[in-house]
Amino acid sequence: MKLLIFILMMTVSVCAVAKPRKLFCAYTNAKIVVPIAERHSSFDKNRHCSVSCMLALRCNDTEVLVAGYLKEFQNVFGPGDADENDIIANKYGISIVRNNRADNDRECLQQCDVRYR
């Protein structure tokens, strides 16, 4: 499983290099939204969903997805556990914004609570 995630992450990271300005948006805003998600819920999947949703409000959804993959890539080699369900939660958070079900951070948190409580 880790090898599959590694290959996927390498593919995604090649795309990320082509648009570093986009990743900068997600990186900068992650410093704002991660603490909000951490205060709101202790459940990992809820946090992934919430962070991705709040980032998608601020940044391009593709760059948010790439940032999520890069986070899981970091977990492959770092102290965390790479988990494909984290990516699913990230995609769900992005879909909340794509489907116009959240216009602000509070609505992102509420929508992710419905799915991941």
MOPAC internal coordinates of N, CA, C and O (Angstrom, degrees):
PM7 1SCF
backbone

  N    0.0000 0     0.00 0     0.00 0    0    0    0
  C    1.4503 1     0.00 0     0.00 0    1    0    0
  C    1.5304 1   110.97 1     0.00 0    2    1    0
  O    1.2310 1   121.23 1   136.82 1    3    2    1
  N    1.3429 1   115.24 1   -43.18 1    3    2    1
  C    1.4682 1   118.39 1  -179.87 1    5    3    2
  C    1.5241 1   111.36 1   -63.10 1    6    5    3
  O    1.2310 1   120.27 1   144.13 1    7    6    5
  N    1.3340 1   117.10 1   -35.87 1    7    6    5
  C    1.4603 1   120.22 1   178.26 1    9    7    6
  C    1.5231 1   110.68 1   -64.64 1   10    9    7
  O    1.2310 1   120.20 1   138.02 1   11   10    9
  N    1.3244 1   117.22 1   -41.98 1   11   10    9
  C    1.4631 1   121.25 1   177.91 1   13   11   10
  C    1.5254 1   110.83 1   -61.38 1   14   13   11
  O    1.2310 1   120.76 1   134.90 1   15   14   13
  N    1.3090 1   116.15 1   -45.10 1   15   14   13
  C    1.4715 1   119.65 1   178.27 1   17   15   14
  C    1.5207 1   109.88 1   -63.94 1   18   17   15
  O    1.2310 1   120.08 1   139.00 1   19   18   17
  N    1.3264 1   117.46 1   -41.00 1   19   18   17
  C    1.4571 1   120.29 1   178.70 1   21   19   18
  C    1.5299 1   111.31 1   -59.45 1   22   21   19
  O    1.2310 1   120.15 1   133.57 1   23   22   21
  N    1.3142 1   117.32 1   -46.43 1   23   22   21
  C    1.4708 1   121.00 1   179.69 1   25   23   22
  C    1.5231 1   110.31 1   -62.46 1   26   25   23
  O    1.2310 1   120.72 1   135.71 1   27   26   25
  N    1.3167 1   116.22 1   -44.29 1   27   26   25
  C    1.4582 1   119.90 1   178.32 1   29   27   26
  C    1.5193 1   111.12 1   -61.98 1   30   29   27
  O    1.2310 1   120.59 1   137.28 1   31   30   29
  N    1.3159 1   116.48 1   -42.72 1   31   30   29
  C    1.4604 1   120.53 1  -178.80 1   33   31   30
  C    1.5265 1   111.31 1   -64.70 1   34   33   31
  O    1.2310 1   120.49 1   140.67 1   35   34   33
  N    1.3141 1   116.67 1   -39.33 1   35   34   33
  C    1.4613 1   119.78 1   178.34 1   37   35   34
  C    1.5229 1   110.54 1   -63.34 1   38   37   35
  O    1.2310 1   120.31 1   139.77 1   39   38   37
  N    1.3193 1   117.00 1   -40.23 1   39   38   37
  C    1.4597 1   121.25 1   177.46 1   41   39   38
  C    1.5190 1   110.84 1   -62.75 1   42   41   39
  O    1.2310 1   121.07 1   133.96 1   43   42   41
  N    1.3160 1   115.56 1   -46.04 1   43   42   41
  C    1.4576 1   120.48 1  -179.13 1   45   43   42
  C    1.5235 1   110.59 1   -66.86 1   46   45   43
  O    1.2310 1   120.11 1   141.42 1   47   46   45
  N    1.3339 1   117.40 1   -38.58 1   47   46   45
  C    1.4603 1   119.67 1  -177.65 1   49   47   46
  C    1.5220 1   111.60 1   -66.24 1   50   49   47
  O    1.2310 1   119.75 1   150.48 1   51   50   49
  N    1.3230 1   118.09 1   -29.52 1   51   50   49
  C    1.4581 1   120.83 1   175.03 1   53   51   50
  C    1.5238 1   109.54 1   -62.91 1   54   53   51
  O    1.2310 1   120.43 1   138.33 1   55   54   53
  N    1.3211 1   116.78 1   -41.67 1   55   54   53
  C    1.4608 1   120.62 1   176.86 1   57   55   54
  C    1.5216 1   110.55 1   -65.42 1   58   57   55
  O    1.2310 1   120.51 1   144.03 1   59   58   57
  N    1.3092 1   116.62 1   -35.97 1   59   58   57
  C    1.4605 1   121.01 1  -177.85 1   61   59   58
  C    1.5213 1   111.35 1   -66.00 1   62   61   59
  O    1.2310 1   120.04 1   144.66 1   63   62   61
  N    1.3223 1   117.53 1   -35.34 1   63   62   61
  C    1.4540 1   120.94 1  -179.30 1   65   63   62
  C    1.5231 1   110.17 1   -64.29 1   66   65   63
  O    1.2310 1   120.33 1   149.66 1   67   66   65
  N    1.3101 1   116.97 1   -30.34 1   67   66   65
  C    1.4623 1   120.86 1  -178.77 1   69   67   66
  C    1.5216 1   111.92 1   -68.87 1   70   69   67
  O    1.2310 1   119.78 1   155.60 1   71   70   69
  N    1.3363 1   118.03 1   -24.40 1   71   70   69
  C    1.4600 1   120.97 1  -177.34 1   73   71   70
  C    1.5305 1   110.62 1  -135.02 1   74   73   71
  O    1.2310 1   119.76 1  -114.30 1   75   74   73
  N    1.3431 1   118.07 1    65.70 1   75   74   73
  C    1.4586 1   119.27 1  -176.74 1   77   75   74
  C    1.5249 1   113.14 1   -63.61 1   78   77   75
  O    1.2310 1   119.83 1   151.33 1   79   78   77
  N    1.3223 1   117.93 1   -28.67 1   79   78   77
  C    1.4583 1   121.09 1   179.24 1   81   79   78
  C    1.5277 1   110.14 1   -61.10 1   82   81   79
  O    1.2310 1   120.20 1   143.10 1   83   82   81
  N    1.3196 1   117.22 1   -36.90 1   83   82   81
  C    1.4561 1   121.68 1   179.13 1   85   83   82
  C    1.5214 1   110.95 1   -65.76 1   86   85   83
  O    1.2310 1   120.26 1   135.20 1   87   86   85
  N    1.3136 1   117.10 1   -44.80 1   87   86   85
  C    1.4570 1   120.22 1   179.27 1   89   87   86
  C    1.5097 1   111.56 1   -65.57 1   90   89   87
  O    1.2310 1   120.22 1   148.81 1   91   90   89
  N    1.2922 1   117.18 1   -31.19 1   91   90   89
  C    1.4571 1   120.54 1   178.62 1   93   91   90
  C    1.5229 1   109.99 1   -61.05 1   94   93   91
  O    1.2310 1   119.91 1   142.60 1   95   94   93
  N    1.3226 1   117.78 1   -37.40 1   95   94   93
  C    1.4635 1   121.62 1   177.51 1   97   95   94
  C    1.5204 1   110.10 1   -60.17 1   98   97   95
  O    1.2310 1   119.99 1   130.39 1   99   98   97
  N    1.3180 1   117.63 1   -49.61 1   99   98   97
  C    1.4578 1   121.36 1  -179.25 1  101   99   98
  C    1.5232 1   110.72 1   -64.92 1  102  101   99
  O    1.2310 1   120.25 1   137.71 1  103  102  101
  N    1.3099 1   117.13 1   -42.29 1  103  102  101
  C    1.4636 1   121.08 1  -179.70 1  105  103  102
  C    1.5304 1   110.78 1   -62.68 1  106  105  103
  O    1.2310 1   120.43 1   132.60 1  107  106  105
  N    1.3131 1   116.79 1   -47.40 1  107  106  105
  C    1.4603 1   121.02 1  -179.45 1  109  107  106
  C    1.5235 1   111.60 1   -63.25 1  110  109  107
  O    1.2310 1   120.56 1   134.15 1  111  110  109
  N    1.3146 1   116.54 1   -45.85 1  111  110  109
  C    1.4600 1   120.08 1  -177.71 1  113  111  110
  C    1.5211 1   113.01 1   -74.59 1  114  113  111
  O    1.2310 1   120.00 1   156.53 1  115  114  113
  N    1.3190 1   117.61 1   -23.47 1  115  114  113
  C    1.4688 1   120.12 1   176.60 1  117  115  114
  C    1.5238 1   110.28 1   -60.28 1  118  117  115
  O    1.2310 1   120.54 1   145.55 1  119  118  117
  N    1.3221 1   116.57 1   -34.45 1  119  118  117
  C    1.4680 1   120.82 1   178.39 1  121  119  118
  C    1.5220 1   111.34 1   -62.80 1  122  121  119
  O    1.2310 1   120.42 1   156.19 1  123  122  121
  N    1.3233 1   116.81 1   -23.81 1  123  122  121
  C    1.4680 1   122.00 1   179.23 1  125  123  122
  C    1.5259 1   110.80 1   -88.83 1  126  125  123
  O    1.2310 1   120.26 1   132.92 1  127  126  125
  N    1.3305 1   117.11 1   -47.08 1  127  126  125
  C    1.4667 1   120.05 1  -170.19 1  129  127  126
  C    1.5274 1   114.76 1   -85.92 1  130  129  127
  O    1.2310 1   119.40 1   152.68 1  131  130  129
  N    1.3213 1   118.75 1   -27.32 1  131  130  129
  C    1.4680 1   120.00 1   179.83 1  133  131  130
  C    1.5322 1   110.89 1   -59.77 1  134  133  131
  O    1.2310 1   119.08 1   133.06 1  135  134  133
  N    1.3408 1   119.37 1   -46.94 1  135  134  133
  C    1.4701 1   118.04 1   178.01 1  137  135  134
  C    1.5345 1   113.36 1   -61.60 1  138  137  135
  O    1.2310 1   120.30 1   146.89 1  139  138  137
  N    1.3184 1   117.02 1   -33.11 1  139  138  137
  C    1.4737 1   120.14 1   177.49 1  141  139  138
  C    1.5250 1   109.41 1   -63.66 1  142  141  139
  O    1.2310 1   120.58 1   132.75 1  143  142  141
  N    1.3292 1   116.50 1   -47.25 1  143  142  141
  C    1.4754 1   120.96 1  -179.82 1  145  143  142
  C    1.5234 1   111.00 1   -65.20 1  146  145  143
  O    1.2310 1   120.39 1   141.35 1  147  146  145
  N    1.3219 1   116.86 1   -38.65 1  147  146  145
  C    1.4652 1   120.29 1  -179.59 1  149  147  146
  C    1.5296 1   111.59 1   -66.08 1  150  149  147
  O    1.2310 1   120.41 1   141.48 1  151  150  149
  N    1.3256 1   116.81 1   -38.52 1  151  150  149
  C    1.4786 1   119.85 1   177.52 1  153  151  150
  C    1.5225 1   110.88 1   -69.53 1  154  153  151
  O    1.2310 1   120.60 1   147.91 1  155  154  153
  N    1.3097 1   116.46 1   -32.09 1  155  154  153
  C    1.4655 1   121.14 1  -174.30 1  157  155  154
  C    1.5290 1   112.78 1   -76.16 1  158  157  155
  O    1.2310 1   120.01 1   139.29 1  159  158  157
  N    1.3338 1   117.58 1   -40.71 1  159  158  157
  C    1.4667 1   119.82 1  -173.85 1  161  159  158
  C    1.5238 1   110.54 1  -145.49 1  162  161  159
  O    1.2310 1   121.16 1   -32.53 1  163  162  161
  N    1.3162 1   115.39 1   147.47 1  163  162  161
  C    1.4637 1   120.03 1   174.50 1  165  163  162
  C    1.5310 1   111.34 1   -98.12 1  166  165  163
  O    1.2310 1   120.26 1   176.33 1  167  166  165
  N    1.3279 1   117.11 1    -3.67 1  167  166  165
  C    1.4646 1   121.56 1  -178.27 1  169  167  166
  C    1.5284 1   109.84 1   -84.83 1  170  169  167
  O    1.2310 1   120.73 1   -57.82 1  171  170  169
  N    1.3294 1   116.21 1   122.18 1  171  170  169
  C    1.4608 1   122.77 1  -173.64 1  173  171  170
  C    1.5263 1   113.53 1   -54.84 1  174  173  171
  O    1.2310 1   119.90 1   133.70 1  175  174  173
  N    1.3250 1   117.79 1   -46.30 1  175  174  173
  C    1.4695 1   119.98 1  -177.23 1  177  175  174
  C    1.5221 1   110.82 1   -66.94 1  178  177  175
  O    1.2310 1   120.40 1   144.34 1  179  178  177
  N    1.3260 1   116.84 1   -35.66 1  179  178  177
  C    1.4632 1   120.57 1   176.37 1  181  179  178
  C    1.5265 1   109.52 1   -62.96 1  182  181  179
  O    1.2310 1   120.55 1   138.51 1  183  182  181
  N    1.3089 1   116.55 1   -41.49 1  183  182  181
  C    1.4722 1   120.36 1   178.88 1  185  183  182
  C    1.5228 1   111.18 1   -63.79 1  186  185  183
  O    1.2310 1   120.21 1   135.66 1  187  186  185
  N    1.3299 1   117.21 1   -44.34 1  187  186  185
  C    1.4688 1   120.31 1   178.41 1  189  187  186
  C    1.5308 1   110.31 1   -59.74 1  190  189  187
  O    1.2310 1   120.93 1   133.28 1  191  190  189
  N    1.3180 1   115.82 1   -46.72 1  191  190  189
  C    1.4610 1   120.95 1   179.30 1  193  191  190
  C    1.5273 1   110.69 1   -60.27 1  194  193  191
  O    1.2310 1   120.76 1   130.87 1  195  194  193
  N    1.3130 1   116.16 1   -49.13 1  195  194  193
  C    1.4697 1   121.35 1  -176.42 1  197  195  194
  C    1.5176 1   112.07 1   -63.78 1  198  197  195
  O    1.2310 1   120.38 1   133.59 1  199  198  197
  N    1.3266 1   116.88 1   -46.41 1  199  198  197
  C    1.4635 1   120.20 1   179.87 1  201  199  198
  C    1.5228 1   110.31 1   -61.57 1  202  201  199
  O    1.2310 1   120.21 1   133.90 1  203  202  201
  N    1.3290 1   117.21 1   -46.10 1  203  202  201
  C    1.4696 1   119.88 1  -179.48 1  205  203  202
  C    1.5226 1   111.43 1   -63.14 1  206  205  203
  O    1.2310 1   120.49 1   139.49 1  207  206  205
  N    1.3175 1   116.66 1   -40.51 1  207  206  205
  C    1.4611 1   120.46 1   178.87 1  209  207  206
  C    1.5320 1   110.71 1   -63.43 1  210  209  207
  O    1.2310 1   120.69 1   130.71 1  211  210  209
  N    1.3306 1   116.29 1   -49.29 1  211  210  209
  C    1.4674 1   119.57 1  -178.71 1  213  211  210
  C    1.5211 1   111.52 1   -65.46 1  214  213  211
  O    1.2310 1   120.08 1   144.02 1  215  214  213
  N    1.3300 1   117.46 1   -35.98 1  215  214  213
  C    1.4665 1   119.48 1   175.94 1  217  215  214
  C    1.5255 1   111.03 1   -67.00 1  218  217  215
  O    1.2310 1   120.49 1   141.41 1  219  218  217
  N    1.3359 1   116.67 1   -38.59 1  219  218  217
  C    1.4683 1   120.08 1   179.59 1  221  219  218
  C    1.5230 1   111.77 1   -64.89 1  222  221  219
  O    1.2310 1   120.19 1   155.53 1  223  222  221
  N    1.3299 1   117.24 1   -24.47 1  223  222  221
  C    1.4697 1   120.05 1   173.70 1  225  223  222
  C    1.5263 1   111.28 1   -68.47 1  226  225  223
  O    1.2310 1   120.72 1   151.85 1  227  226  225
  N    1.3185 1   116.23 1   -28.15 1  227  226  225
  C    1.4626 1   121.81 1  -172.72 1  229  227  226
  C    1.5296 1   113.82 1  -103.77 1  230  229  227
  O    1.2310 1   120.31 1   153.55 1  231  230  229
  N    1.3252 1   117.01 1   -26.45 1  231  230  229
  C    1.4636 1   122.19 1  -171.65 1  233  231  230
  C    1.5272 1   109.91 1  -132.69 1  234  233  231
  O    1.2310 1   121.35 1   -11.10 1  235  234  233
  N    1.3010 1   115.02 1   168.90 1  235  234  233
  C    1.4610 1   121.74 1   176.10 1  237  235  234
  C    1.5187 1   109.57 1   -61.71 1  238  237  235
  O    1.2310 1   120.15 1   -44.53 1  239  238  237
  N    1.3269 1   117.32 1   135.47 1  239  238  237
  C    1.4695 1   120.16 1  -175.40 1  241  239  238
  C    1.5274 1   112.94 1   -64.01 1  242  241  239
  O    1.2310 1   119.72 1   151.22 1  243  242  241
  N    1.3101 1   118.15 1   -28.78 1  243  242  241
  C    1.4587 1   120.13 1   177.84 1  245  243  242
  C    1.5253 1   110.46 1   -67.14 1  246  245  243
  O    1.2310 1   120.20 1   137.45 1  247  246  245
  N    1.3110 1   117.22 1   -42.55 1  247  246  245
  C    1.4607 1   119.44 1   178.79 1  249  247  246
  C    1.5266 1   111.22 1   -67.27 1  250  249  247
  O    1.2310 1   120.45 1   148.52 1  251  250  249
  N    1.3136 1   116.75 1   -31.48 1  251  250  249
  C    1.4679 1   120.22 1   176.77 1  253  251  250
  C    1.5295 1   109.39 1   -66.10 1  254  253  251
  O    1.2310 1   120.49 1   137.64 1  255  254  253
  N    1.3090 1   116.66 1   -42.36 1  255  254  253
  C    1.4647 1   120.58 1   177.61 1  257  255  254
  C    1.5267 1   110.58 1   -62.94 1  258  257  255
  O    1.2310 1   120.20 1   136.40 1  259  258  257
  N    1.3203 1   117.23 1   -43.60 1  259  258  257
  C    1.4614 1   121.51 1   178.34 1  261  259  258
  C    1.5279 1   109.59 1   -60.79 1  262  261  259
  O    1.2310 1   119.97 1   137.27 1  263  262  261
  N    1.3174 1   117.66 1   -42.73 1  263  262  261
  C    1.4666 1   120.73 1   178.55 1  265  263  262
  C    1.5263 1   111.01 1   -61.42 1  266  265  263
  O    1.2310 1   120.13 1   141.18 1  267  266  265
  N    1.3187 1   117.35 1   -38.82 1  267  266  265
  C    1.4576 1   120.86 1   177.08 1  269  267  266
  C    1.5174 1   112.10 1   -64.37 1  270  269  267
  O    1.2310 1   120.74 1   137.94 1  271  270  269
  N    1.3279 1   116.20 1   -42.06 1  271  270  269
  C    1.4663 1   119.83 1   176.62 1  273  271  270
  C    1.5301 1   110.55 1   -63.47 1  274  273  271
  O    1.2310 1   120.88 1   138.14 1  275  274  273
  N    1.3180 1   115.92 1   -41.86 1  275  274  273
  C    1.4637 1   119.15 1   179.84 1  277  275  274
  C    1.5238 1   111.37 1   -63.55 1  278  277  275
  O    1.2310 1   120.35 1   143.60 1  279  278  277
  N    1.3261 1   116.93 1   -36.40 1  279  278  277
  C    1.4645 1   120.59 1   176.28 1  281  279  278
  C    1.5246 1   110.04 1   -62.32 1  282  281  279
  O    1.2310 1   120.06 1   136.05 1  283  282  281
  N    1.3206 1   117.49 1   -43.95 1  283  282  281
  C    1.4654 1   120.14 1   178.15 1  285  283  282
  C    1.5312 1   111.05 1   -67.35 1  286  285  283
  O    1.2310 1   120.63 1   144.95 1  287  286  285
  N    1.3068 1   116.41 1   -35.05 1  287  286  285
  C    1.4622 1   120.89 1   175.62 1  289  287  286
  C    1.5191 1   109.78 1   -60.60 1  290  289  287
  O    1.2310 1   120.52 1   137.29 1  291  290  289
  N    1.3064 1   116.62 1   -42.71 1  291  290  289
  C    1.4618 1   122.06 1   176.78 1  293  291  290
  C    1.5349 1   109.81 1   -59.63 1  294  293  291
  O    1.2310 1   120.34 1   141.48 1  295  294  293
  N    1.3157 1   116.95 1   -38.52 1  295  294  293
  C    1.4636 1   120.93 1   179.76 1  297  295  294
  C    1.5247 1   113.06 1   -67.82 1  298  297  295
  O    1.2310 1   120.26 1   152.95 1  299  298  297
  N    1.3408 1   117.11 1   -27.05 1  299  298  297
  C    1.4623 1   120.25 1   178.54 1  301  299  298
  C    1.5284 1   109.75 1   -61.66 1  302  301  299
  O    1.2310 1   120.53 1   139.44 1  303  302  301
  N    1.3166 1   116.60 1   -40.56 1  303  302  301
  C    1.4591 1   121.03 1  -175.00 1  305  303  302
  C    1.5201 1   113.40 1  -106.25 1  306  305  303
  O    1.2310 1   120.12 1   170.73 1  307  306  305
  N    1.3250 1   117.38 1    -9.27 1  307  306  305
  C    1.4516 1   120.36 1  -177.15 1  309  307  306
  C    1.5130 1   112.36 1  -105.97 1  310  309  307
  O    1.2310 1   121.08 1    20.51 1  311  310  309
  N    1.3099 1   115.54 1  -159.49 1  311  310  309
  C    1.4616 1   120.07 1  -175.28 1  313  311  310
  C    1.5303 1   114.57 1   -75.99 1  314  313  311
  O    1.2310 1   119.58 1   164.54 1  315  314  313
  N    1.3116 1   118.41 1   -15.46 1  315  314  313
  C    1.4644 1   121.09 1  -177.20 1  317  315  314
  C    1.5142 1   112.74 1   -82.17 1  318  317  315
  O    1.2310 1   121.08 1    -3.23 1  319  318  317
  N    1.3188 1   115.54 1   176.77 1  319  318  317
  C    1.4634 1   122.17 1   175.79 1  321  319  318
  C    1.5182 1   108.89 1  -108.55 1  322  321  319
  O    1.2310 1   120.66 1   -58.68 1  323  322  321
  N    1.3260 1   116.33 1   121.32 1  323  322  321
  C    1.4591 1   119.98 1   174.81 1  325  323  322
  C    1.5232 1   108.01 1   -69.81 1  326  325  323
  O    1.2310 1   120.84 1   -47.38 1  327  326  325
  N    1.3231 1   116.00 1   132.62 1  327  326  325
  C    1.4596 1   120.47 1  -175.42 1  329  327  326
  C    1.5178 1   108.84 1  -142.83 1  330  329  327
  O    1.2310 1   121.05 1   -58.95 1  331  330  329
  N    1.3329 1   115.59 1   121.05 1  331  330  329
  C    1.4604 1   119.17 1  -179.76 1  333  331  330
  C    1.5294 1   111.53 1   -62.94 1  334  333  331
  O    1.2310 1   119.88 1   154.48 1  335  334  333
  N    1.3170 1   117.84 1   -25.52 1  335  334  333
  C    1.4605 1   120.36 1   177.72 1  337  335  334
  C    1.5263 1   112.07 1   -69.11 1  338  337  335
  O    1.2310 1   120.08 1   156.41 1  339  338  337
  N    1.3254 1   117.45 1   -23.59 1  339  338  337
  C    1.4661 1   120.36 1   173.00 1  341  339  338
  C    1.5221 1   110.14 1   -64.94 1  342  341  339
  O    1.2310 1   120.74 1   138.94 1  343  342  341
  N    1.3256 1   116.19 1   -41.06 1  343  342  341
  C    1.4678 1   120.83 1   178.27 1  345  343  342
  C    1.5271 1   109.83 1   -65.06 1  346  345  343
  O    1.2310 1   120.27 1   140.12 1  347  346  345
  N    1.3227 1   117.09 1   -39.88 1  347  346  345
  C    1.4698 1   120.51 1   177.45 1  349  347  346
  C    1.5260 1   110.05 1   -61.70 1  350  349  347
  O    1.2310 1   120.34 1   137.80 1  351  350  349
  N    1.3323 1   116.96 1   -42.20 1  351  350  349
  C    1.4710 1   120.74 1   178.04 1  353  351  350
  C    1.5281 1   110.55 1   -65.59 1  354  353  351
  O    1.2310 1   120.30 1   141.44 1  355  354  353
  N    1.3256 1   117.03 1   -38.56 1  355  354  353
  C    1.4707 1   120.37 1   176.67 1  357  355  354
  C    1.5314 1   110.48 1   -61.13 1  358  357  355
  O    1.2310 1   120.90 1   133.28 1  359  358  357
  N    1.3277 1   115.89 1   -46.72 1  359  358  357
  C    1.4659 1   120.41 1  -179.50 1  361  359  358
  C    1.5268 1   110.98 1   -62.39 1  362  361  359
  O    1.2310 1   120.87 1   140.86 1  363  362  361
  N    1.3327 1   115.95 1   -39.14 1  363  362  361
  C    1.4617 1   118.96 1   178.35 1  365  363  362
  C    1.5316 1   110.43 1   -63.25 1  366  365  363
  O    1.2310 1   120.19 1   136.34 1  367  366  365
  N    1.3173 1   117.23 1   -43.66 1  367  366  365
  C    1.4604 1   120.59 1   178.31 1  369  367  366
  C    1.5190 1   112.24 1   -59.31 1  370  369  367
  O    1.2310 1   120.70 1   137.86 1  371  370  369
  N    1.3181 1   116.28 1   -42.14 1  371  370  369
  C    1.4691 1   120.87 1   177.66 1  373  371  370
  C    1.5225 1   110.04 1   -64.62 1  374  373  371
  O    1.2310 1   120.38 1   139.53 1  375  374  373
  N    1.3282 1   116.88 1   -40.47 1  375  374  373
  C    1.4710 1   120.34 1  -178.30 1  377  375  374
  C    1.5317 1   111.85 1   -64.06 1  378  377  375
  O    1.2310 1   120.27 1   151.60 1  379  378  377
  N    1.3087 1   117.09 1   -28.40 1  379  378  377
  C    1.4664 1   120.06 1   177.49 1  381  379  378
  C    1.5250 1   109.87 1   -59.41 1  382  381  379
  O    1.2310 1   120.69 1   136.11 1  383  382  381
  N    1.3233 1   116.28 1   -43.89 1  383  382  381
  C    1.4710 1   120.44 1   179.10 1  385  383  382
  C    1.5193 1   110.49 1   -72.39 1  386  385  383
  O    1.2310 1   120.37 1   136.31 1  387  386  385
  N    1.3279 1   116.91 1   -43.69 1  387  386  385
  C    1.4745 1   120.75 1   179.09 1  389  387  386
  C    1.5247 1   111.91 1   -56.71 1  390  389  387
  O    1.2310 1   120.70 1   142.92 1  391  390  389
  N    1.3261 1   116.27 1   -37.08 1  391  390  389
  C    1.4618 1   121.25 1  -177.32 1  393  391  390
  C    1.5313 1   112.96 1   -93.25 1  394  393  391
  O    1.2310 1   120.85 1  -164.92 1  395  394  393
  N    1.3198 1   115.98 1    15.08 1  395  394  393
  C    1.4712 1   122.90 1   175.43 1  397  395  394
  C    1.5272 1   113.48 1    56.37 1  398  397  395
  O    1.2310 1   120.53 1  -140.65 1  399  398  397
  N    1.3311 1   116.59 1    39.35 1  399  398  397
  C    1.4624 1   119.65 1   177.45 1  401  399  398
  C    1.5171 1   112.21 1  -100.36 1  402  401  399
  O    1.2310 1   120.43 1   178.12 1  403  402  401
  N    1.3425 1   116.79 1    -1.88 1  403  402  401
  C    1.4675 1   120.93 1   177.14 1  405  403  402
  C    1.5198 1   109.19 1  -147.11 1  406  405  403
  O    1.2310 1   121.54 1   -48.15 1  407  406  405
  N    1.3242 1   114.66 1   131.85 1  407  406  405
  C    1.4639 1   121.26 1   177.39 1  409  407  406
  C    1.5193 1   112.14 1  -115.57 1  410  409  407
  O    1.2310 1   120.37 1   176.61 1  411  410  409
  N    1.3395 1   116.90 1    -3.39 1  411  410  409
  C    1.4581 1   120.36 1  -179.31 1  413  411  410
  C    1.5296 1   109.30 1  -154.66 1  414  413  411
  O    1.2310 1   121.00 1    -7.71 1  415  414  413
  N    1.3241 1   115.69 1   172.29 1  415  414  413
  C    1.4677 1   120.89 1  -176.25 1  417  415  414
  C    1.5258 1   111.84 1   -60.10 1  418  417  415
  O    1.2310 1   120.13 1   136.92 1  419  418  417
  N    1.3060 1   117.35 1   -43.08 1  419  418  417
  C    1.4675 1   121.31 1  -178.34 1  421  419  418
  C    1.5248 1   110.59 1   -58.69 1  422  421  419
  O    1.2310 1   120.38 1   136.92 1  423  422  421
  N    1.3218 1   116.89 1   -43.08 1  423  422  421
  C    1.4597 1   120.36 1   179.24 1  425  423  422
  C    1.5372 1   111.08 1   -67.09 1  426  425  423
  O    1.2310 1   120.01 1   144.77 1  427  426  425
  N    1.3261 1   117.58 1   -35.23 1  427  426  425
  C    1.4731 1   120.17 1   175.36 1  429  427  426
  C    1.5276 1   109.77 1   -61.03 1  430  429  427
  O    1.2310 1   120.64 1   132.25 1  431  430  429
  N    1.3172 1   116.38 1   -47.75 1  431  430  429
  C    1.4673 1   120.44 1  -179.57 1  433  431  430
  C    1.5200 1   110.93 1   -60.65 1  434  433  431
  O    1.2310 1   120.38 1   137.96 1  435  434  433
  N    1.3151 1   116.88 1   -42.04 1  435  434  433
  C    1.4655 1   120.86 1  -179.96 1  437  435  434
  C    1.5234 1   111.63 1   -65.19 1  438  437  435
  O    1.2310 1   120.27 1   135.42 1  439  438  437
  N    1.3240 1   117.09 1   -44.58 1  439  438  437
  C    1.4613 1   120.84 1  -179.65 1  441  439  438
  C    1.5276 1   111.54 1   -64.48 1  442  441  439
  O    1.2310 1   120.25 1   141.39 1  443  442  441
  N    1.3189 1   117.12 1   -38.61 1  443  442  441
  C    1.4725 1   120.38 1   179.30 1  445  443  442
  C    1.5254 1   110.04 1   -71.69 1  446  445  443
  O    1.2310 1   120.21 1   148.94 1  447  446  445
  N    1.3361 1   117.21 1   -31.06 1  447  446  445
  C    1.4735 1   120.21 1   175.76 1  449  447  446
  C    1.5275 1   110.67 1   -62.61 1  450  449  447
  O    1.2310 1   120.40 1   141.93 1  451  450  449
  N    1.2998 1   116.85 1   -38.07 1  451  450  449
  C    1.4604 1   120.76 1  -179.07 1  453  451  450
  C    1.5228 1   110.23 1   -60.40 1  454  453  451
  O    1.2310 1   120.42 1   139.07 1  455  454  453
  N    1.3070 1   116.80 1   -40.93 1  455  454  453
  C    1.4775 1   121.94 1  -176.72 1  457  455  454
  C    1.5226 1   113.16 1   -86.81 1  458  457  455
  O    1.2310 1   120.84 1   141.14 1  459  458  457
  N    1.3227 1   115.99 1   -38.86 1  459  458  457
  C    1.4719 1   120.40 1  -170.77 1  461  459  458
  C    1.5292 1   113.29 1  -124.37 1  462  461  459
  O    1.2310 1   119.95 1  -121.49 1  463  462  461
  N    1.2772 1   117.70 1    58.51 1  463  462  461
  C    1.4587 1   119.86 1   176.66 1  465  463  462
  C    1.4833 1   111.28 1  -107.20 1  466  465  463
  O    1.2310 1   120.10 1   180.00 1  467  466  465

